[in-house]
């Protein structure tokens, strides 16, 4: 095996949460360019996720879009089931990038906004990494 072959992600599966926009989108595109089969997670941005999948496939890559609400208690379980249905038991790369945002001043943020953000970051990331069911 050459150094270049070791540096690629060919025959590897990568899940990027929050991959439909921003940093997650760029990360998913880079993983695909390196040869990974990319699982593009999204919560609400289905058009953006599908356009990324189409872009990756147009360049000869492999990608699938998966919807799951990681802010809910069962969101990561649902995501894990979908990941397994596509890639089996193997997941080589996990990028926990999912997030929520609200375009408002700090004074306009509610306790519910804070709870939603905290739930997504703590529950979503933790459960995505540990779920086996």
Secondary structure, DSSP 8 states (H G I E B T S, - for coil): --HHHHHS-TT-EEEETT-SSHHHHHHHHHHHHTT-EEEEEESS-HHHHHHHHHHHHHTT-EEEEEE--TTSTTHHHHHHHHHHHHHTT---EEE--------S-GGG--HHHHHHHHHIIIIIHHHHHH---
